[in-house]
Amino acid sequence: MTQAKAGDTVKIHYTGTLADGSTFDSSEGRDPLQFQVGSGQIIPGLDQAIPGMAVGDKKVVEVPCGEAYGDVNPQARQAIPREQVPADIPLEVGTTLQMQAPSGQVIPVVVAEVSEAEVTLDANHPLAGKDLTFAIEMVEIA
């Protein structure tokens, strides 16, 4: 039976959950996730769990935040004067906005705090600082 190894293109079905049991992502009802093992296309902790799996194998993988989206980076939070935000932009906590870096790259940010004087924007990945659990099933190895 063929086992997945680095360099193979594989397809998996998965369900990702948080410590409280809530699902943050799943391939249920969609095509399986396709990627090349060991190429950095998916988070390291999940990528490392794939080698050795055969088609039909299922497993649950615990991925600590350091092997997923990393720790929350305080440097990725920035307070800006409220008057610098155009009046037509919604400033409710939790709203996702897009900023443009000096390089021209578009960066998604979330409104983290709003006061009369400032708006704090957070560019951390929404899953930064969270340990993740994945239930995975190997569907195909090419």
C-alpha positions as CSV (number, residue, x, y, z in Angstrom):
1,M,0.0,0.0,0.0
2,T,1.4,3.4,-1.0
3,Q,2.2,5.8,1.8
4,A,2.4,9.5,1.4
5,K,5.9,11.0,1.4
6,A,7.5,14.4,0.9
7,G,7.0,15.6,-2.7
8,D,3.8,13.7,-3.3
9,T,0.6,15.5,-4.2
10,V,-2.2,14.4,-1.9
11,K,-5.9,15.1,-1.3
12,I,-7.3,15.0,2.2
13,H,-10.7,15.7,3.8
14,Y,-10.4,17.5,7.1
15,T,-12.2,19.2,9.9
16,G,-10.4,21.8,12.0
17,T,-11.6,22.5,15.5
18,L,-10.5,24.8,18.3
19,A,-10.0,23.8,22.0
20,D,-13.6,24.6,22.8
21,G,-14.7,22.1,20.1
22,S,-16.0,24.7,17.6
23,T,-15.2,24.1,13.9
24,F,-13.2,26.8,12.2
25,D,-12.8,25.1,8.8
26,S,-13.8,21.9,7.1
27,S,-13.7,20.4,3.6
28,E,-17.1,18.8,4.2
29,G,-19.4,19.4,1.2
30,R,-16.4,20.6,-0.8
31,D,-13.6,19.0,-2.9
32,P,-10.8,17.6,-0.7
33,L,-7.8,19.8,0.0
34,Q,-5.0,19.2,-2.5
35,F,-1.4,20.1,-1.8
36,Q,2.2,18.8,-2.2
37,V,3.6,17.2,1.0
38,G,6.5,19.1,2.5
39,S,6.2,22.1,0.2
40,G,4.9,24.7,2.8
41,Q,1.5,25.0,1.2
42,I,-0.3,24.2,4.4
43,I,0.6,24.8,8.1
44,P,3.7,22.9,9.3
45,G,2.0,20.9,12.0
46,L,-0.5,19.4,9.6
47,D,2.0,18.9,6.8
48,Q,4.2,16.9,9.2
49,A,1.3,14.5,10.0
50,I,0.8,13.4,6.4
51,P,3.9,11.3,5.6
52,G,3.2,7.6,6.2
53,M,-0.5,7.9,5.7
54,A,-2.2,5.6,3.0
55,V,-5.4,6.2,1.1
56,G,-8.3,5.6,3.5
57,D,-6.3,6.3,6.7
58,K,-7.8,8.6,9.2
59,K,-6.2,10.3,12.2
60,V,-6.6,13.2,14.6
61,V,-3.7,15.7,14.7
62,E,-3.1,18.2,17.5
63,V,-1.3,21.2,16.2
64,P,0.1,23.7,18.7
65,C,-0.1,27.4,17.7
66,G,3.7,27.5,17.0
67,E,3.2,24.9,14.2
68,A,0.0,26.6,12.9
69,Y,-0.4,30.4,12.6
70,G,2.1,31.3,15.4
71,D,1.7,33.3,18.6
72,V,-0.2,36.5,18.7
73,N,2.3,39.2,17.7
74,P,1.7,42.5,19.6
75,Q,3.7,44.3,16.9
76,A,0.8,43.4,14.4
77,R,-1.6,45.6,16.4
78,Q,-1.5,49.3,15.5
79,A,-3.5,52.2,16.9
80,I,-4.2,55.0,14.5
81,P,-5.9,58.4,15.0
82,R,-9.6,58.0,14.3
83,E,-9.6,61.1,12.0
84,Q,-7.3,59.2,9.6
85,V,-10.0,56.6,8.9
86,P,-12.4,57.8,6.2
87,A,-15.9,58.4,7.5
88,D,-17.5,55.8,5.2
89,I,-15.5,52.9,6.7
90,P,-17.4,50.9,9.4
91,L,-15.5,50.9,12.7
92,E,-17.3,48.1,14.6
93,V,-15.1,45.8,16.6
94,G,-14.6,42.6,14.7
95,T,-15.0,44.2,11.2
96,T,-12.4,43.0,8.7
97,L,-10.8,45.8,6.6
98,Q,-8.0,45.9,4.2
99,M,-4.9,48.1,4.5
100,Q,-2.2,48.7,1.9
101,A,1.4,48.3,3.1
102,P,4.1,50.7,1.8
103,S,5.2,47.8,-0.5
104,G,1.7,47.8,-2.1
105,Q,0.7,44.5,-0.5
106,V,-2.9,44.3,0.7
107,I,-3.1,43.2,4.3
108,P,-6.4,42.1,6.0
109,V,-6.8,43.7,9.4
110,V,-9.6,43.4,12.1
111,V,-10.9,46.4,14.0
112,A,-9.8,45.4,17.6
113,E,-10.7,48.5,19.6
114,V,-12.4,51.8,19.0
115,S,-12.3,54.9,21.1
116,E,-13.1,58.5,20.5
117,A,-9.5,59.2,19.7
118,E,-8.1,56.0,18.2
119,V,-8.9,52.9,16.2
120,T,-6.7,49.8,16.9
121,L,-6.3,47.5,14.0
122,D,-5.0,43.9,14.3
123,A,-3.1,42.2,11.4
124,N,-2.6,38.9,13.3
125,H,-4.1,35.9,11.6
126,P,-7.5,35.1,13.2
127,L,-6.1,31.8,14.4
128,A,-2.8,33.1,15.8
129,G,-2.2,32.0,19.3
130,K,-4.6,29.1,19.1
131,D,-3.9,25.4,19.3
132,L,-5.7,23.5,16.5
133,T,-7.1,20.0,16.1
134,F,-7.6,18.4,12.7
135,A,-9.5,15.2,11.9
136,I,-8.1,14.1,8.6
137,E,-8.7,11.4,6.0
138,M,-6.3,10.6,3.2
139,V,-8.3,10.5,0.0
140,E,-5.7,10.3,-2.8
141,I,-1.9,10.1,-3.3
142,A,-0.4,11.0,-6.6
